[in-house]
Amino acid sequence: MTALSFPPGFLWGAATSAYQIEGAANEDGRGPSIWDHFSHQSGTTFQGHTGDVACDHYHRYESDVDLMATLGLQAYRFSISWPRVQPLGQGAWNDKGLGFYDRLVDKLLSRGIQPHVTLYHWDLPQALQERGGWVVRDTAQRFADYADVMGRRLGDRVAAIATHNEPWCAATLGHEVGKFAPGWRDPQATVQVAHHLLLSHGLALQAMRASGVRAPLGIVLNQSSVTPATDSAADRAEAERQLASFVRWYMDPIFLKRYPAIDGLAFHPATRENDFSIIAQPLDFLGINYYTRIWASAAQPPVPAPKLQGETDMGWEIYPEGLTELLTWLHRNYRLPPIYITENGMANADRLVDGAVADAPRIDYLRAHLQALARAMEAGVDVRGYFYWSLLDNYEWDSGYDKRFGLVHVDYDTQVRTPKASAHWYRDFIASQRRT
């Protein structure tokens, strides 16, 4: 473990999101979100699983924070449930919902853990969806209003505020592929949703800064390196197209005030004159979520990725080198603010045996990706912290409770938490970094 040495002050944490862990879906004035609506429709999730109870974190947050402290976590990244604090997405605020996040932040601070807040992790209030959702430009302004209130409420106590988590997922998986809420399959809507998500990010940063919010402000993007399957012109062109649609579609507007040109793109978002100036607000930090690379093949059927280092329980190739490749590519092509790796982790087929979980593949995954991160930092990339995904086994969206990403095993029948071998490894690794 000590062979890996990160700079003094490098931040070590873990991450979760509201709908995946909180439960209490119908308690204390919380309104329904698009994920409540989507997951209760037949055939949308694994065995009809919903986030109604999840990890019951809403009732167990104090003991969960105590658990974080025993693991030596220095930071905790979590999201706010928009419909818990503002049930309709506009208008009246819910004091009980706001109070929950006040208590959570205060509890984290009492245990010496930095709170890192994400304002939107895909749980749009259903009431806004019924008014058109992210396809409607007005939703971007509603988000900015929400961000302003939350920023003023929490911004003097939290260590960072991110506007969005993975807008690509909300746009593409939610509106083109249809596997995430709201379950649309409309490519034209997808590009408009992506634009409005980015616009709402810029409007939110403007609103929070105008209100004097002191916390560092940023956004979290899911990104991957891209490898052409062969050196053929067709595969190289496919790799460029995949890079443009997955990475550059979100990076270019924020840093270059434009969308990339993509060959064959059938639809383009409707924009207004000042939109890119709004989107390209200066960032105090950029959060990057990395899980695997994109393997680009123009062949039909596509040439599969080799998966020489194995794959996770999600079927994703384990390719830690992609983290180095991605970060160094971004460093070469954009003027970046400080970076946090805000998610990185693996689903593993974990089993609780005699009160323990021996998840050696996750330890190998962690070690390899931290080595890849160290190589990127040696190459000059300014990375300030790392958050493992996830702290707890939780509700994995359309996969329900079938996939386990957590450092901590959750028995969903009893809600008993059991730190896995990887949690103990991570605890000891963090301790080793404090000594070096």
C-alpha positions in Angstrom: 0.0 0.0 0.0 2.8 2.4 0.8 4.3 2.0 -2.7 1.6 4.4 -3.7 2.1 7.9 -2.3 -0.3 10.8 -3.0 0.4 14.5 -2.1 -0.3 15.8 1.4 -3.9 17.0 1.6 -5.2 14.7 -1.1 -8.8 13.9 -0.2 -10.1 10.4 0.2 -13.8 9.7 0.3 -16.8 7.7 -0.9 -20.0 8.6 -2.7 -23.7 7.9 -2.8 -26.8 9.4 -4.2 -30.2 10.3 -2.7 -32.6 8.0 -4.5 -30.2 5.1 -4.3 -29.9 5.0 -0.5 -32.4 7.3 1.3 -35.6 5.4 1.1 -38.5 7.2 3.0 -40.0 7.9 -0.4 -43.4 8.9 1.0 -42.4 10.4 4.3 -42.1 13.9 5.8 -43.6 15.7 2.8 -41.3 14.4 0.1 -42.8 14.6 -3.4 -42.5 12.0 -6.1 -39.5 12.1 -8.5 -39.3 10.7 -12.0 -37.5 7.7 -10.6 -40.4 6.9 -8.3 -42.8 7.1 -11.2 -40.5 5.1 -13.6 -39.5 2.3 -11.2 -43.2 1.7 -10.3 -44.0 1.0 -13.9 -44.1 -2.7 -15.0 -41.0 -4.0 -16.7 -38.7 -1.0 -16.1 -36.4 -2.4 -13.5 -34.9 -5.7 -12.4 -37.7 -7.7 -10.8 -39.7 -4.5 -10.3 -37.3 -3.1 -7.7 -37.9 0.4 -6.5 -36.0 2.9 -4.3 -38.9 3.1 -1.8 -36.8 1.8 1.0 -33.3 1.4 -0.5 -30.8 1.5 2.4 -33.1 3.4 4.7 -30.4 6.1 5.0 -33.0 8.7 5.8 -33.5 7.1 9.2 -30.0 5.6 9.6 -27.8 8.5 8.5 -26.3 9.0 12.0 -25.0 5.4 12.2 -24.0 5.6 8.6 -21.8 8.6 9.2 -20.3 6.9 12.2 -19.5 4.0 9.9 -17.8 6.4 7.5 -15.7 7.7 10.4 -14.6 4.2 11.3 -13.4 3.7 7.7 -11.3 6.8 7.9 -13.1 8.7 5.2 -12.1 12.3 4.9 -15.0 13.3 2.6 -18.5 12.1 1.7 -20.2 12.9 -1.6 -24.0 12.7 -1.5 -26.8 14.2 -3.5 -29.9 16.3 -2.5 -33.3 14.8 -3.3 -34.9 17.8 -5.1 -38.5 16.5 -4.4 -37.6 16.0 -0.8 -36.8 19.7 -0.3 -39.1 21.2 -2.9 -41.9 18.6 -3.7 -43.2 20.3 -6.9 -39.8 21.5 -8.2 -41.1 25.1 -7.8 -43.0 27.0 -5.2 -43.2 25.8 -1.6 -40.2 24.4 0.2 -40.4 21.4 2.6 -38.9 22.3 6.0 -38.6 18.6 7.0 -36.7 17.8 3.9 -34.4 20.8 4.3 -33.9 19.8 7.9 -32.7 16.4 7.0 -29.8 17.7 5.0 -29.0 20.3 7.7 -28.7 17.4 10.2 -26.7 15.2 7.8 -24.2 18.0 7.1 -23.8 18.8 10.8 -23.3 15.2 11.6 -20.6 14.8 9.0 -18.8 17.9 10.3 -19.0 16.6 13.8 -17.1 13.5 12.7 -14.5 15.4 10.7 -15.8 14.4 7.3 -16.1 17.0 4.5 -19.6 17.2 2.9 -19.5 17.3 -0.9 -23.0 18.0 -2.3 -24.4 17.2 -5.7 -27.6 19.0 -6.4 -29.0 16.7 -9.2 -28.5 13.0 -9.4 -31.4 12.3 -11.8 -34.4 12.6 -9.5 -36.3 15.4 -11.2 -39.6 16.2 -9.3 -42.4 14.4 -11.2 -44.4 17.6 -11.2 -41.8 19.2 -13.4 -41.7 16.2 -15.7 -45.5 16.6 -16.2 -44.8 20.1 -17.4 -42.3 18.8 -20.0 -39.3 18.0 -17.9 -35.8 18.8 -19.2 -37.1 19.2 -22.8 -38.6 22.5 -21.6 -36.3 25.4 -21.2 -38.1 26.7 -18.1 -36.9 23.6 -16.2 -33.4 25.0 -16.4 -34.5 28.2 -14.6 -36.4 26.1 -12.0 -33.1 24.2 -11.3 -31.3 27.5 -10.9 -33.8 28.7 -8.3 -33.5 25.4 -6.5 -29.6 25.6 -6.6 -29.7 29.2 -5.2 -31.8 28.2 -2.2 -29.7 25.1 -1.5 -26.5 27.0 -2.0 -27.5 29.6 0.5 -28.7 27.0 2.9 -25.6 24.8 2.9 -22.9 26.7 1.2 -21.3 28.0 4.4 -20.8 24.5 5.7 -20.1 22.2 2.8 -16.7 21.7 1.1 -18.1 21.7 -2.5 -21.3 21.9 -4.5 -21.7 20.2 -7.9 -24.6 21.1 -10.0 -25.2 17.9 -11.9 -24.1 14.3 -11.9 -23.5 12.7 -15.3 -25.8 14.7 -17.5 -25.0 12.2 -20.3 -26.9 9.5 -18.4 -29.9 11.8 -17.7 -30.1 12.8 -21.4 -29.1 9.6 -23.3 -30.1 6.8 -21.0 -33.2 8.6 -19.9 -34.4 10.1 -23.2 -32.8 8.1 -26.1 -32.2 4.6 -24.8 -35.1 4.6 -22.4 -33.5 2.4 -19.7 -33.5 5.3 -17.1 -36.2 7.7 -16.1 -38.3 9.1 -17.6 -37.9 6.2 -20.1 -38.2 8.1 -23.4 -36.8 6.9 -26.8 -36.6 10.2 -28.6 -33.1 11.2 -30.1 -34.3 14.7 -30.9 -35.4 15.2 -27.3 -32.1 13.9 -26.1 -30.0 16.6 -27.6 -32.4 19.3 -26.3 -32.3 17.7 -22.8 -28.5 17.7 -22.8 -28.5 21.4 -23.7 -31.0 22.3 -21.0 -29.0 20.4 -18.4 -25.9 22.3 -19.4 -27.8 25.6 -19.5 -29.2 24.9 -16.0 -25.7 24.2 -14.7 -24.5 27.6 -15.9 -27.6 29.4 -14.6 -27.2 27.7 -11.2 -23.5 28.8 -11.0 -24.6 32.3 -11.8 -27.3 32.3 -9.2 -25.2 30.8 -6.4 -22.3 33.2 -7.0 -24.7 36.1 -7.1 -26.0 35.0 -3.7 -22.4 34.9 -2.3 -22.2 31.1 -1.9 -18.7 30.5 -0.5 -18.4 26.7 -1.3 -16.4 25.8 -4.4 -18.7 25.1 -7.4 -18.5 22.6 -10.2 -20.1 19.8 -12.2 -19.6 16.0 -12.4 -19.2 14.4 -15.8 -19.0 10.7 -16.6 -16.1 10.2 -19.1 -14.1 7.4 -20.7 -11.0 7.0 -22.8 -11.8 5.8 -26.3 -9.8 3.0 -28.1 -10.3 2.2 -31.8 -10.7 -1.6 -32.3 -8.2 -1.5 -35.1 -6.0 1.0 -36.8 -8.4 1.2 -39.8 -9.7 4.6 -40.9 -13.3 3.4 -40.2 -12.5 2.5 -36.6 -10.5 5.6 -36.0 -13.4 7.7 -37.3 -15.7 5.8 -35.0 -13.5 6.5 -32.1 -13.6 10.2 -32.8 -17.3 10.1 -33.1 -17.7 8.3 -29.8 -15.3 10.7 -28.1 -17.3 13.6 -29.4 -20.7 12.3 -28.4 -19.6 11.0 -24.9 -16.9 13.3 -23.7 -16.6 16.4 -25.9 -20.4 17.0 -26.1 -20.3 18.1 -22.4 -16.7 19.4 -22.2 -16.6 21.6 -25.3 -19.6 23.8 -24.3 -18.2 24.3 -20.8 -14.6 25.1 -21.8 -14.8 26.1 -25.5 -18.4 27.6 -25.8 -19.5 25.3 -28.6 -20.7 21.8 -29.4 -18.4 19.5 -31.3 -19.1 18.6 -34.9 -20.3 15.0 -35.1 -20.6 13.2 -38.4 -24.1 11.9 -39.0 -25.7 13.7 -36.1 -29.3 13.9 -37.1 -30.5 16.5 -34.6 -29.2 19.6 -33.1 -30.4 21.5 -30.0 -32.3 24.7 -30.2 -30.0 27.4 -28.6 -30.2 31.1 -27.9 -27.6 33.8 -28.4 -26.1 33.9 -25.0 -26.5 30.2 -24.0 -22.8 29.2 -24.4 -21.7 32.2 -22.4 -24.0 31.0 -19.6 -22.9 27.4 -19.8 -19.2 28.3 -19.8 -19.1 29.8 -16.3 -15.7 29.3 -14.6 -15.5 26.1 -12.6 -13.8 25.9 -9.2 -13.5 22.1 -9.8 -14.4 19.4 -12.3 -15.7 16.1 -11.1 -14.9 13.1 -13.3 -16.5 9.7 -13.0 -14.6 6.8 -14.6 -15.6 3.2 -14.8 -14.3 1.8 -18.1 -13.2 2.7 -21.6 -15.1 2.9 -24.8 -14.1 0.3 -27.4 -14.9 1.8 -30.8 -15.6 -0.6 -33.7 -17.2 0.3 -37.0 -17.7 -3.3 -38.0 -21.1 -5.0 -38.0 -21.4 -6.7 -35.7 -18.8 -4.7 -33.7 -15.5 -6.3 -32.7 -15.8 -6.9 -28.9 -13.3 -5.4 -26.4 -10.7 -8.0 -25.4 -11.4 -7.7 -21.6 -7.9 -9.1 -20.9 -8.1 -7.8 -17.2 -11.6 -9.1 -16.6 -14.9 -7.4 -16.3 -17.2 -6.2 -13.5 -20.6 -7.7 -12.6 -22.1 -5.0 -14.9 -20.2 -6.6 -17.8 -17.9 -3.6 -18.1 -14.3 -4.2 -19.1 -11.8 -3.6 -16.3 -9.3 -1.1 -17.9 -7.5 1.1 -15.3 -5.1 2.4 -18.0 -8.1 4.3 -19.4 -8.2 6.6 -16.4 -4.6 7.7 -17.2 -5.4 8.0 -20.9 -8.6 10.0 -20.2 -7.0 12.4 -17.7 -3.9 13.1 -19.8 -6.1 13.7 -22.9 -8.2 16.2 -21.1 -5.1 17.9 -19.7 -3.8 18.3 -23.2 -7.0 19.6 -24.8 -8.6 21.9 -22.1 -7.7 24.5 -19.6 -8.9 22.5 -16.6 -9.7 23.5 -13.0 -8.6 21.2 -10.2 -10.1 17.7 -10.7 -11.7 15.3 -8.3 -12.4 11.7 -9.3 -15.9 11.7 -8.0 -16.8 8.2 -8.8 -14.8 5.0 -9.6 -15.7 1.5 -8.6 -17.0 -1.9 -9.6 -20.0 -4.1 -9.1 -19.0 -7.5 -7.9 -21.0 -10.6 -7.2 -20.4 -10.3 -3.4 -21.6 -12.8 -0.9 -21.8 -12.5 2.8 -20.2 -15.7 4.3 -19.8 -16.2 8.0 -20.3 -12.5 8.6 -17.7 -11.3 6.1 -17.4 -10.4 2.4 -14.1 -11.4 0.8 -14.2 -9.1 -2.3 -10.6 -9.5 -3.5 -11.5 -8.4 -7.1 -12.6 -5.0 -5.7 -9.4 -4.6 -3.9 -7.5 -5.4 -7.1 -9.7 -2.9 -9.0 -9.1 -0.2 -6.4 -5.3 -0.7 -6.3 -5.0 -0.7 -10.1 -7.1 2.4 -10.6 -5.2 4.3 -7.9 -2.0 3.4 -9.6 -3.4 4.7 -12.9 -4.5 7.9 -11.1 -1.0 8.4 -9.7 0.5 8.0 -13.2 -1.8 10.8 -14.5 -0.8 13.0 -11.7 2.9 12.4 -12.4 2.1 13.5 -15.9 0.9 16.9 -14.6 -2.8 16.4 -14.1 -4.0 18.4 -11.1 -6.2 15.9 -9.2 -7.2 16.8 -5.6 -9.2 13.8 -4.4 -10.8 10.4 -5.0 -14.3 9.2 -4.1 -15.0 5.4 -4.4 -18.4 4.5 -5.7 -20.1 3.5 -3.6 -20.0 3.6 0.1 -23.0 1.2 0.4 -24.5 -1.5 -1.7 -27.6 0.3 -3.0 -30.4 0.7 -5.5 -28.6 0.4 -8.9 -31.2 2.1 -11.0 -32.7 -0.2 -13.6 -30.6 -3.1 -12.2 -32.4 -2.7 -8.9 -30.7 -4.5 -6.0 -29.0 -7.1 -8.2 -25.7 -5.3 -8.5 -23.4 -4.5 -5.5 -20.9 -1.6 -5.8 -20.4 -0.9 -2.1 -17.5 -1.0 0.2 -20.1 -1.9 2.7 -22.5 -4.9 2.3 -26.2 -4.1 2.9 -28.6 -6.8 3.8 -31.8 -5.3 2.4 -34.1 -7.4 4.6 -32.5 -6.4 7.9 -30.5 -3.2 6.8 -27.5 -4.6 8.6 -24.3 -3.0 7.3 -21.1 -5.2 7.0 -17.8 -3.6 5.8 -16.3 -5.8 3.1 -12.6 -6.7 2.8 -12.3 -3.8 0.4 -13.5 -1.4 3.1 -10.8 -2.5 5.4 -8.2 -2.3 2.6 -9.4 1.3 1.8 -9.3 2.2 5.5 -5.8 1.0 5.8 -4.7 2.6 2.6 -6.1 6.0 3.7 -4.2 5.6 7.0 -1.0 4.8 5.1 -1.4 8.0 3.1 -1.7 10.1 6.2 1.6 8.7 7.5 3.6 9.3 4.3 
